[in-house]
Amino acid sequence: MPERVRVLIVGSGPAGYTAAVYAARAELEPLMLAGFQFGGQLMLTTDVENYPGFPEGITGPEMMDVFQKQAERFGTRIVFEDATRIDLSQRPFRVETDEQQLEADALILATGASARWLGIDSETRLQNKGVSACATCDGALFRGKPMAVVGGGDTAIEEALFLTRFATEVAVIHRRDELRASKIMQERARKNEKIRFVWDSVVDEVLGDDFVTGVRVRNVKTDETSEIPVEALFIAIGHVPNTELLRGQLDLDDVGYIRVTPGRSLTNVEGVFACGDAMDPVYRQAVTAAGTGCMAAIDAERWLAEQELD
């Protein structure tokens, strides 16, 4: 028989943990499916300096440990398993893992997003050997080396500027001939003498046997290839929301982000609430994710009260 819970939270980043704190304090006895890769994207982040309340900064993993302890203190039960199937066709909602079946009166989705990769073999082979999707995590490891960033949006330029603290040079490789980043970010990058731009180009191959030694880029207009000697390559071409299990069941946008009622956490399925990076293509910050986690828990609590399920 499936175990039935009042509130089931799927995901365990800042959004999921904040939802858990609020739901647990409301005595809803939430169960969280934290996943095997618990903690979300902050687990890949070294220093978090922009989260209020930590004036000296804190590492991402340390912050998630604090969040977890706070959620557990109020009675959240955390299971470190991945959801493998979600069925929203009936209430209570059904969620399965490899180990168990669960039923939930209310469901809070905090599944987050993952970095988008180039999808080439050499990139996969050299991940954690010079290829990374997190400049703040890994940039300092390559101090005094030439580096490259792939992308043209705010994230790519922020990463390039950050890397100039350590790199001898940062090559920004972009498939177009102009950046998508905000004007102020563009100006900062153009003024930084360590940054150079490789326009109209894509990475065909990451070079190196045991560690990155360079990248082969192809000009999309001329089809000419050239090699850039770098010892670290940072991929900054966006994120993909982790919403595959919800396709065809929930209203998603073209990219896959969960659509919610503006200013709320309500999805188009009554009793299902969404928070964090799975529903936020704009801000994608720990503090905004936590805020939407709070909203989802309060929305779920009120909805359960209306259903006389609390």
C-alpha positions as semicolon CSV with decimal commas, in nm:
position;residue;x (nm);y (nm);z (nm)
1;M;0,000;0,000;0,000
2;P;0,132;0,348;-0,082
3;E;0,211;0,572;0,212
4;R;-0,015;0,876;0,221
5;V;0,110;1,220;0,330
6;R;-0,056;1,557;0,346
7;V;0,227;1,750;0,178
8;L;0,491;1,595;-0,042
9;I;0,783;1,814;-0,152
10;V;0,984;1,699;-0,454
11;G;1,327;1,862;-0,455
12;S;1,564;1,995;-0,194
13;G;1,728;2,321;-0,293
14;P;1,654;2,653;-0,120
15;A;1,296;2,641;-0,248
16;G;1,223;2,289;-0,129
17;Y;1,382;2,334;0,212
18;T;1,203;2,667;0,272
19;A;0,872;2,509;0,174
20;A;0,952;2,229;0,417
21;V;1,022;2,471;0,704
22;Y;0,693;2,653;0,651
23;A;0,488;2,338;0,596
24;A;0,638;2,168;0,900
25;R;0,577;2,469;1,124
26;A;0,216;2,462;1,005
27;E;0,206;2,102;1,134
28;L;0,143;1,958;0,789
29;E;0,407;1,689;0,851
30;P;0,573;1,724;0,510
31;L;0,772;1,449;0,347
32;M;1,055;1,562;0,120
33;L;1,197;1,359;-0,166
34;A;1,539;1,521;-0,159
35;G;1,685;1,313;-0,441
36;F;2,026;1,154;-0,461
37;Q;2,176;1,486;-0,576
38;F;2,021;1,675;-0,288
39;G;2,073;2,045;-0,225
40;G;2,026;2,164;-0,581
41;Q;2,268;2,382;-0,773
42;L;2,410;2,538;-0,458
43;M;2,593;2,212;-0,399
44;L;2,812;2,318;-0,694
45;T;2,880;2,664;-0,553
46;T;3,175;2,754;-0,337
47;D;3,103;3,099;-0,197
48;V;2,755;3,243;-0,147
49;E;2,801;3,608;-0,057
50;N;2,466;3,756;-0,158
51;Y;2,227;3,563;0,068
52;P;2,101;3,788;0,352
53;G;2,208;3,685;0,700
54;F;2,556;3,559;0,612
55;P;2,777;3,870;0,625
56;E;3,098;3,667;0,599
57;G;2,959;3,449;0,319
58;I;2,900;3,075;0,328
59;T;2,964;2,786;0,092
60;G;2,671;2,639;-0,097
61;P;2,695;2,294;0,067
62;E;2,720;2,452;0,415
63;M;2,411;2,662;0,345
64;M;2,212;2,361;0,231
65;D;2,320;2,172;0,542
66;V;2,184;2,459;0,755
67;F;1,859;2,461;0,555
68;Q;1,822;2,084;0,597
69;K;1,874;2,097;0,974
70;Q;1,616;2,373;1,009
71;A;1,360;2,178;0,806
72;E;1,423;1,864;1,012
73;R;1,404;2,055;1,339
74;F;1,037;2,131;1,274
75;G;0,955;1,775;1,175
76;T;1,017;1,742;0,801
77;R;1,090;1,383;0,706
78;I;1,359;1,374;0,437
79;V;1,407;1,078;0,205
80;F;1,717;1,083;-0,019
81;E;1,557;0,918;-0,320
82;D;1,467;1,045;-0,667
83;A;1,110;1,062;-0,788
84;T;1,088;0,829;-1,088
85;R;0,719;0,879;-1,170
86;I;0,465;1,149;-1,089
87;D;0,094;1,100;-1,159
88;L;-0,122;1,412;-1,138
89;S;-0,429;1,258;-1,302
90;Q;-0,610;1,196;-0,976
91;R;-0,611;1,296;-0,612
92;P;-0,437;1,204;-0,397
93;F;-0,143;1,252;-0,630
94;R;0,089;0,953;-0,673
95;V;0,467;0,974;-0,672
96;E;0,699;0,678;-0,704
97;T;1,067;0,621;-0,635
98;D;1,267;0,306;-0,700
99;E;1,198;0,207;-0,340
100;Q;0,843;0,316;-0,257
101;Q;0,505;0,454;-0,362
102;L;0,362;0,767;-0,208
103;E;0,029;0,947;-0,216
104;A;0,000;1,318;-0,143
105;D;-0,298;1,542;-0,074
106;A;-0,088;1,842;-0,185
107;L;0,226;1,839;-0,394
108;I;0,501;2,103;-0,393
109;L;0,737;2,082;-0,691
110;A;1,085;2,219;-0,623
111;T;1,274;2,014;-0,880
112;G;1,509;2,296;-0,983
113;A;1,708;2,329;-1,303
114;S;2,034;2,191;-1,439
115;A;2,310;2,352;-1,637
116;R;2,282;2,307;-2,013
117;W;2,584;2,137;-2,171
118;L;2,717;2,146;-2,527
119;G;2,650;1,775;-2,574
120;I;2,981;1,670;-2,729
121;D;3,179;1,363;-2,624
122;S;3,500;1,545;-2,542
123;E;3,311;1,778;-2,306
124;T;3,171;1,483;-2,112
125;R;3,507;1,305;-2,103
126;L;3,683;1,611;-1,961
127;Q;3,421;1,719;-1,709
128;N;3,591;1,797;-1,377
129;K;3,923;1,784;-1,567
130;G;3,901;2,142;-1,687
131;V;3,543;2,146;-1,815
132;S;3,294;2,300;-1,571
133;A;2,956;2,472;-1,558
134;C;3,041;2,670;-1,245
135;A;3,308;2,939;-1,256
136;T;3,268;3,029;-0,889
137;C;3,326;2,664;-0,796
138;D;3,626;2,592;-1,009
139;G;3,781;2,914;-1,137
140;A;4,043;2,941;-0,863
141;L;4,172;2,594;-0,949
142;F;4,319;2,733;-1,271
143;R;4,489;3,042;-1,134
144;G;4,746;3,182;-1,377
145;K;4,605;2,984;-1,673
146;P;4,419;3,087;-1,991
147;M;4,047;3,007;-1,979
148;A;3,740;3,021;-2,202
149;V;3,367;3,073;-2,146
150;V;3,097;2,959;-2,388
151;G;2,788;3,179;-2,402
152;G;2,669;3,534;-2,459
153;G;2,414;3,608;-2,189
154;D;2,446;3,769;-1,847
155;T;2,559;3,443;-1,686
156;A;2,840;3,395;-1,938
157;I;2,966;3,751;-1,898
158;E;2,939;3,738;-1,519
159;E;3,145;3,420;-1,524
160;A;3,401;3,570;-1,763
161;L;3,442;3,877;-1,542
162;F;3,474;3,659;-1,233
163;L;3,738;3,444;-1,400
164;T;3,956;3,746;-1,480
165;R;4,051;3,738;-1,110
166;F;4,245;3,419;-1,178
167;A;4,301;3,381;-1,553
168;T;4,577;3,523;-1,768
169;E;4,312;3,563;-2,040
170;V;3,944;3,473;-2,083
171;A;3,815;3,398;-2,432
172;V;3,436;3,440;-2,460
173;I;3,312;3,211;-2,736
174;H;2,971;3,309;-2,874
175;R;2,778;3,172;-3,170
176;R;2,653;3,519;-3,270
177;D;2,828;3,849;-3,342
178;E;2,671;4,035;-3,051
179;L;2,603;3,953;-2,688
180;R;2,264;3,894;-2,528
181;A;2,392;4,020;-2,193
182;S;2,265;4,344;-2,043
183;K;2,434;4,664;-2,159
184;I;2,612;4,724;-1,829
185;M;2,756;4,374;-1,830
186;Q;2,870;4,416;-2,190
187;E;3,043;4,743;-2,107
188;R;3,227;4,589;-1,814
189;A;3,345;4,299;-2,028
190;R;3,462;4,519;-2,314
191;K;3,658;4,737;-2,074
192;N;3,834;4,441;-1,915
193;E;4,165;4,392;-2,090
194;K;4,179;4,023;-1,996
195;I;3,862;3,939;-2,193
196;R;3,861;3,881;-2,567
197;F;3,568;3,773;-2,783
198;V;3,552;3,490;-3,034
199;W;3,246;3,580;-3,241
200;D;3,023;3,364;-3,464
201;S;3,184;3,050;-3,326
202;V;3,093;2,721;-3,164
203;V;3,306;2,463;-2,985
204;D;3,354;2,156;-3,203
205;E;3,586;1,975;-2,965
206;V;3,750;2,012;-2,626
207;L;4,116;1,920;-2,663
208;G;4,323;1,722;-2,414
209;D;4,379;1,365;-2,298
210;D;4,376;1,380;-1,919
211;F;4,311;1,752;-1,878
212;V;4,188;2,035;-2,100
213;T;4,464;2,181;-2,318
214;G;4,251;2,381;-2,560
215;V;3,932;2,403;-2,766
216;R;3,871;2,369;-3,136
217;V;3,618;2,628;-3,249
218;R;3,435;2,654;-3,580
219;N;3,321;2,982;-3,732
220;V;2,953;2,933;-3,822
221;K;2,975;3,181;-4,111
222;T;3,297;3,068;-4,279
223;D;3,312;2,708;-4,147
224;E;3,681;2,762;-4,069
225;T;3,821;2,598;-3,759
226;S;4,090;2,719;-3,522
227;E;4,234;2,614;-3,191
228;I;4,248;2,821;-2,872
229;P;4,492;2,707;-2,603
230;V;4,309;2,710;-2,268
231;E;4,333;2,498;-1,956
232;A;3,973;2,547;-1,839
233;L;3,644;2,571;-2,027
234;F;3,332;2,702;-1,857
235;I;2,992;2,633;-2,013
236;A;2,738;2,912;-1,956
237;I;2,465;2,857;-2,213
238;G;2,166;2,847;-1,983
239;H;1,975;2,600;-1,776
240;V;1,715;2,330;-1,831
241;P;1,434;2,294;-1,576
242;N;1,409;1,946;-1,426
243;T;1,048;1,890;-1,528
244;E;1,061;1,586;-1,761
245;L;0,836;1,383;-1,530
246;L;0,567;1,651;-1,561
247;R;0,544;1,680;-1,939
248;G;0,191;1,627;-2,062
249;Q;0,050;1,660;-1,710
250;L;0,123;2,020;-1,619
251;D;0,130;2,347;-1,809
252;L;0,494;2,414;-1,903
253;D;0,643;2,686;-2,120
254;D;0,839;2,616;-2,439
255;V;1,161;2,554;-2,247
256;G;0,996;2,340;-1,981
257;Y;0,955;2,582;-1,691
258;I;0,636;2,527;-1,490
259;R;0,379;2,799;-1,552
260;V;0,225;2,943;-1,236
261;T;-0,040;3,203;-1,162
262;P;0,144;3,540;-1,159
263;G;0,245;3,631;-0,807
264;R;0,149;3,287;-0,675
265;S;0,279;2,931;-0,675
266;L;-0,041;2,780;-0,819
267;T;-0,007;2,555;-1,124
268;N;-0,290;2,467;-1,359
269;V;-0,356;2,149;-1,157
270;E;-0,539;2,219;-0,835
271;G;-0,339;2,106;-0,534
272;V;-0,005;2,119;-0,714
273;F;0,229;2,408;-0,633
274;A;0,565;2,500;-0,787
275;C;0,860;2,697;-0,656
276;G;1,226;2,768;-0,721
277;D;1,419;2,738;-1,046
278;A;1,171;2,489;-1,193
279;M;0,925;2,778;-1,235
280;D;1,160;3,079;-1,249
281;P;1,338;3,143;-1,580
282;V;1,417;3,503;-1,485
283;Y;1,593;3,540;-1,148
284;R;1,725;3,193;-1,057
285;Q;1,874;3,307;-0,727
286;A;1,885;3,122;-0,396
287;V;1,699;3,401;-0,218
288;T;1,418;3,421;-0,474
289;A;1,390;3,042;-0,477
290;A;1,354;3,044;-0,099
291;G;1,086;3,313;-0,126
292;T;0,881;3,109;-0,370
293;G;0,924;2,804;-0,145
294;C;0,760;3,002;0,133
295;M;0,478;3,100;-0,104
296;A;0,421;2,739;-0,211
297;A;0,394;2,616;0,147
298;I;0,150;2,891;0,244
299;D;-0,055;2,832;-0,072
300;A;-0,061;2,458;0,000
301;E;-0,162;2,513;0,362
302;R;-0,450;2,742;0,263
303;W;-0,564;2,507;-0,011
304;L;-0,565;2,209;0,225
305;A;-0,768;2,410;0,475
306;E;-1,024;2,489;0,204
307;Q;-1,041;2,121;0,112
308;E;-1,083;2,030;0,479
309;L;-0,778;1,809;0,438
310;D;-0,566;1,981;0,701
